[in-house]
Amino acid sequence: MQSILIEKQNRSRAKASGIALIGYRATGKTTVGEKLAQLLQYDFMDMDTEISRREKLNIEEMVRERGWDYFRQVESTLLDELATRNRIIVSTGGGIILHEQNRETLKKHFFVVWLKASPETIKKRLAKDLDKLEQRPPLSGKDLLDEVDEILQERLKYYKETAHFSLSTDMLSPTNVTEQIIKRLKEKVENA
């Protein structure tokens, strides 16, 4: 069944080269992306992980040493590169949607899925994942957990503008989220 979906999807989409998962930190983009890539037999890339690998610094170190503007430029360059690839699932950084050109690239070259979660869920997940918490630079002058409400509110309009489909991950397991995305992809292909 998955191979039929893949073949139909490849025939039906002229513009999309893959699937991009957008959303705030701790909404499940990487976990869901890995599962989705495995099921669809696509390549997978977590953009933050790839940027860290290429730059030989974690995101927190990069932002501290080189600034947010530098990080956002590297992020945009990588997105442009990924837009030329086929059969790829991309887990984007939460702020990829801040630049209009990135939003346009995402909409043009990917089927964009916005993974959403409430501020309370995001805070719980961030607090639980202490290893990653230390590698995530604050997005404002506030504490990482304190800034969630404000930054999430600022980004909502951009996530909404960019996404082809959105899904709340608050009450769903990564497997359930993956199943819902595949269901939506099947519907999209059947209606194409």
C-alpha positions in Angstrom: 0.0 0.0 0.0 2.8 2.4 0.9 4.5 1.9 -2.5 1.2 2.7 -4.3 0.9 5.9 -2.3 4.5 6.8 -3.2 4.0 6.2 -6.9 0.7 8.0 -7.0 2.2 10.9 -5.1 5.2 11.1 -7.4 3.0 11.2 -10.4 0.5 13.7 -9.0 2.7 16.4 -7.5 4.5 18.6 -9.9 5.9 21.0 -7.4 6.4 19.1 -4.1 9.7 17.4 -3.6 9.0 16.0 -0.2 7.2 16.6 3.1 8.3 19.4 5.5 7.2 19.3 9.1 7.0 22.8 10.7 6.0 23.9 14.2 7.3 25.2 17.4 10.0 23.3 19.5 8.9 20.0 21.1 5.8 19.5 18.9 7.2 16.1 17.6 8.7 17.1 14.2 11.8 14.9 14.5 10.2 11.9 16.0 7.3 12.0 13.6 9.6 12.7 10.7 11.7 9.7 11.3 8.7 7.4 11.6 7.1 8.9 8.4 10.3 8.5 6.4 10.6 4.9 7.5 7.0 4.1 6.5 7.1 6.0 3.2 10.7 4.9 2.4 11.8 8.5 2.1 15.1 10.0 3.2 14.9 12.0 6.5 16.7 15.1 7.6 16.4 17.1 10.8 17.6 20.5 9.7 19.0 21.6 13.2 21.0 18.3 13.4 22.4 18.8 9.9 23.3 22.4 10.5 25.1 21.4 13.7 27.0 18.7 11.9 28.1 21.0 9.1 29.0 23.9 11.3 30.6 21.6 14.0 28.7 23.5 16.7 25.4 22.8 18.4 22.7 25.4 17.8 23.1 27.1 21.2 26.9 27.5 20.6 26.4 28.7 17.1 23.9 31.4 18.1 26.0 32.5 21.0 29.2 32.7 18.9 27.8 33.9 15.5 24.3 35.2 16.2 20.8 34.4 15.1 21.2 36.2 11.8 24.1 33.8 10.9 22.1 30.8 12.0 19.0 31.9 10.0 21.1 32.4 6.8 22.6 28.9 7.2 19.1 27.5 7.7 17.8 29.2 4.6 20.6 28.0 2.5 20.0 24.4 3.7 16.3 24.7 2.9 17.0 25.8 -0.6 19.3 22.8 -1.0 16.7 20.4 0.3 14.0 21.9 -2.0 15.9 20.3 -4.9 15.6 16.8 -3.5 12.9 14.3 -4.0 11.4 11.8 -1.6 12.6 13.5 1.6 11.0 14.2 4.9 12.4 17.4 6.5 12.1 18.3 10.2 12.5 22.1 10.2 13.6 24.4 13.0 10.8 26.1 14.7 11.8 29.5 13.3 12.2 28.5 9.6 8.9 30.3 8.9 10.1 33.7 10.1 11.5 34.7 6.7 9.1 35.1 3.8 11.4 33.5 1.3 11.5 30.3 3.5 7.7 30.2 3.7 7.5 30.5 -0.1 10.1 27.8 -0.6 8.3 25.5 1.8 4.9 26.0 0.1 6.3 25.6 -3.4 8.5 22.6 -2.9 7.0 20.6 0.0 3.8 19.2 1.3 3.9 21.2 4.6 2.5 19.7 7.7 2.2 22.0 10.8 2.6 20.0 14.0 0.9 22.0 16.8 0.8 21.6 20.5 -0.5 23.8 23.3 2.0 26.0 25.2 1.4 23.8 28.3 2.3 20.6 26.3 5.4 22.3 24.8 6.6 23.4 28.2 6.2 19.9 29.7 8.0 18.3 26.8 10.9 20.8 26.9 11.3 20.4 30.7 11.3 16.6 30.3 14.0 16.6 27.6 16.9 18.1 29.6 19.6 17.0 27.2 18.1 19.0 24.4 17.0 21.8 26.6 20.6 22.8 27.2 21.3 22.9 23.4 18.3 25.1 22.6 19.1 28.7 22.8 16.5 31.1 24.2 14.6 32.9 21.4 14.2 36.0 23.5 15.9 37.4 26.6 13.6 35.3 28.8 14.1 31.8 30.2 13.4 29.0 27.6 10.2 27.9 29.3 9.0 31.4 30.0 9.2 32.5 26.4 7.0 29.8 24.9 3.7 31.7 25.1 5.1 34.9 23.6 7.1 33.4 20.8 4.5 30.8 19.9 1.9 33.6 19.6 4.2 35.6 17.3 4.7 32.6 15.0 1.2 31.3 14.7 0.3 33.4 11.7 3.4 32.2 9.8 2.8 28.5 10.6 -0.9 28.9 9.5 0.1 30.7 6.3 2.7 28.1 5.3 1.0 24.8 6.2 -1.0 22.7 3.8 -2.3 20.7 6.7 -2.1 21.0 10.5 -2.4 18.5 13.3 -2.4 18.8 17.0 0.1 16.5 18.8 -1.1 17.2 22.3 -3.1 14.0 22.8 -1.7 11.8 20.0 1.3 9.5 20.1 3.9 9.9 17.4 2.5 6.8 15.7 -1.0 8.3 15.7 0.3 11.5 14.3 2.2 9.6 11.5 -1.0 7.7 10.7 -3.0 10.9 10.4 -0.4 12.4 8.0 -0.3 9.3 5.8 -4.1 9.4 5.7 -4.1 13.0 4.6 -1.4 12.3 2.0 -3.6 9.4 0.6 -6.6 11.8 0.4 -4.5 14.4 -1.3 -3.2 11.9 -3.9 -6.7 10.5 -4.5 -8.1 13.9 -5.1 -5.3 15.1 -7.3 
